[in-house]
Amino acid sequence: MKSHYSIEKRPGYLYMVVSGEYDLSDFKEYFKIVMERCEKEKIFKIIVNNLDVKGTDIPMVHRFVLGEEIARVIGSKIRGAVVWPTNDVDRFTETVAKNRGGNMQLFGDLESAEHWILSDS
């Protein structure tokens, strides 16, 4: 694996930090890990902090694959806030996931992600 993760429980949601280098196969595996952990903890909200990941200006085809994979593995069962470096934020992955039934939103900062994840809407 080119990247690493940790997950902790916070009031009202799980918090995952990813660091290292971006790798498509690693990130696809993280969706399964998130699903399993949310089910185990019975918490269906998560913030995934990718601010320490290197190589986040990823190809469009990877953005598409990730959006599809989010919808396929996680679907609407988990409300997910993904924090990505602002310079590389692109709504394409979010749009693909949402169009296929996923419940995620992309943010450039942790404060906005936490506000969204804890809101009721």
N, C-alpha and C positions, 0 to 999 in steps of 0.2 A: 504494500500500500504506500502511496506517495503522500497521503494525508492521514491525520489522526483526529480523534474526536473525544469529547467527554460530555456527559449528560448529568445535569443535577436537577433536583426538584426545587422549584421556587413556589411562592404562594400563588396558586391559580394556574400554573403552567410548568412545563419542563423547559429547560434551557440547555441547548446543545452548542458547543463551541467546536469549530472545525479549524485546523491549522495545517500547515504544510503546503504542498503543491496540489493544484486542481488536477483531478484525474476522473474521467467520465465513469469508469468502472467503480471507483471508490464511491462517488456520489450516488450512483444507482443503488449501491449496497446500503448506503445510509438511509434510504427510504424504508427499506425492510427493517432496519435497526430501530428507526423512529416508530414505526407501526408496532413492533413488538414491545418496545419500552412503554409507549402510551397505553397499550392494552394491559400490560403488567401493572402499571401504576394507577390505572383507571383515571388518567388525566388525558384529555383529548385536545389540548392546546400546547403548542411548542414554538419557541423562538429558536431559529438556527442562525447562529452568528458565524459568518464566513469572512469577517473583516481581516483575519490573519492568514487567509489563503492567498498564495501567490499564483499568478497566471489566471486571473479572473476575467480577462478579455477573451472569452471562449468563442469558438466558432458557432455560427447560427444553427448548424445542424445539431450541435450538442445542446443548445438551448431548447430546440424542438424536442429532442429525445428526452431531456430532463422533464419538460412539461408533461409529455405523455406518460412518463414513468411515475411522476407524482400522482397523476389522476388514476393510473392503473393500480398502483400499490396502496396509496393512501386514500384516494377519492375524497369524499366529503366528510368522512368520519373524523378527521383531524383538522383543526384550524391551525394553519401554519404560517408564521411570519418568518420570512427569509431575509436576513440582513446581508447585503452584498456591497462591496466597495462602490461608492457613489459614481466614480468615473466609469464603471462598467455596468451600471444598472441599466437594464433594458427590459421592458415589460413583455417581451416576446414569450419567455418561459411561463410567466404568470398567465398570459392570455391563453396559451396552449393548454395549461393545466385547468384553468377555469372553464374553457370551452368543452372540456371533457369531464367535468364534474368535480374538479379539485377545489379545495377551499384554502387557497394560499394567497399571500400578498407579499410583494417584494418591497424592501425598504433600504435606504442608504444609511440609516442610523438606528441605533438601539432604542432610543427614546420613543421614536415614532412606532417602532415595532411593538414595544411593550404597551403603549397606549392602545394600539389596535387589538392586540391579543387579549387584553383585559376588558375591552368594550363588549357590550352585548350584541351589537349589530354585526 
